[in-house]
């Protein structure tokens, strides 16, 4: 369900037709999502349309995060644990604190994404985190796609970084 939702959200943000994910297992859906995002981020790289799509991706992910955080099944769950579970579902290990410093390692997308695709998709990361834990900004200090062993970032809320 998560990958179907992410695929539709991404497709709407970039103005593209979402690939069909019917009759796929989780690995197949993850591969289809990855291929789709690689193709579309390459198409939009360095364009004004790409900048607008990235901002829309962040906005849509934020709204999704807010809806998830408000759902009764997740009301009693620690917000960081909810974010960790979502990332674990797409084969990304997320450690640290929100707000605060986080690492993402390993990342299932890192062998497929160019640095520009990783930068584009980090709008989704920032949006979903801000929607779940509260508005904030995600700033990466290093990325696997740029040669680092892990992605390292800081999620800051209203100037406060824990």
N, C-alpha and C positions, 0 to 999 in steps of 0.2 A: 504494500500500500504506500509506503514511504517513497519508494522509487517512482511509482506511478505519479504521485503528487509532485515530486520534484521535477519530473520530466515535463508535466503539463505546465507547471509554474515557469520553468525555464523557457519553454516554447512560447508562452504568452509574452514573456519579457523580451525575447529576441524577435518576435513576429514570425515564427516559423511553425511548420506543421510538426507536431510531436510524433515520434515514431511509435508504432504499435508495440505494446509490451505483452499482449495476450499470449497465453500458453507458454510463457517463459518462466524459468525458475529464477531465484534471486540472483544467481551469478549471471544469467543471461540478461536480466534487466539491468544489472550494474554495468555490464559491457555495452549494452545498447545506449544507456544514458551517457556513459563516458564517450562513446563514439559520436553521439549527437552533439554533446557539448564541445568536443574537440573541433568538429566540423563548423559549428556555428560561431564559436569564438574566433576561429581563424578567418571566417568570412567577415566578421565585424571589426577585427583588429585595426586600430588606428583611425577609425572613422567617427564622425559625429553621431551616426546612428548607433555605433558601438557604445559610445559614452552614454547616450540616452538609454540604451538597453541595459547597461550595467546599473545605472541608477534605478531603473524600473525593477531589475532583478532584486536589488537590495530592498526596495519598498515592498515588493511582493513577499519576499522571505520574512521581512519584519512582520507583516500582517499575518503570515502563516504562524510564525513563532508566538505572536500574541494569542491567536486562536488556540494553538496547542496548549499553551500555559494555562488557559482558562477552562480547558476541558476537565470535567469531573475526574476521569481516571488519573489525571496528572496533578490534581490540586494538592495532594499531600506529598508529592515527590520534590526533593531538593532540586532547584532549578539547574544547577550545574550537572547533577546526575541525569536529568532529562536530556540536556545537550549531549552529554557523554553517550547516552544510550542511542540517540539519533545518529551520532557519528560512528558508533560501533556497528550499527546496522549497515553502513556503507563502507565498512572495513577501514576506518580511520580510528586510531587510538588517540584520544584527547586527554591530556593530563594538565593539572594546574588548578586554577581558580578563576571564576568569573564573578565580578571583575577581577582582573589581575593578569598575571603572566600565564600563558598556556603553551604547550608543545603539542604538535600533531605528528605522530610518528609511530608506526608506519602510516602511510597514506596510499590508499588503493589507486588514486589518480596520478600520483607523482611520476610513474613511468610512462604515462600517456600524454600528460599535459606539457605544453611548452610554457615557459615563464609567463608569456602574455595570457594564456588560457588560465593559468593559476591565479594571476592578478585579477582577471575578469571574474572568475568564480568566487574569489574572496568576498565579493559583494554579497553573495548568498550567505557566506559564513557570518559576515558582520550583521546582516539583516536578521538571520534566524537567532543569533545570540542576543541581539538587542531586543528582539521581540519576546524572548523567553525570560531574560534576566533583567531587562530594563534598558532603555535607550543608552547607547554608547558607541564608541568608535573602536575598530579593530585595526591595529597597526602591526604589520609583520616586520621583524628585524632580519629574518632569514627564511629561505624556502628551500625545500628539497629540490624543486625544479630549477633552482639556481646553483645547485651543487652542495647545499648544506645537508648534513645527515638527518636533520629533522626541521620541520617548520617551527619557528618560534615567533610568538606574537604577544601583544599586550591588548587587553580589552579594557578600555578606560571609560568610566561613567562620570560625567560632569566634573572632569579634572581630578577625579580621585582614582588612583591606581593602588590597589592593595598589594 
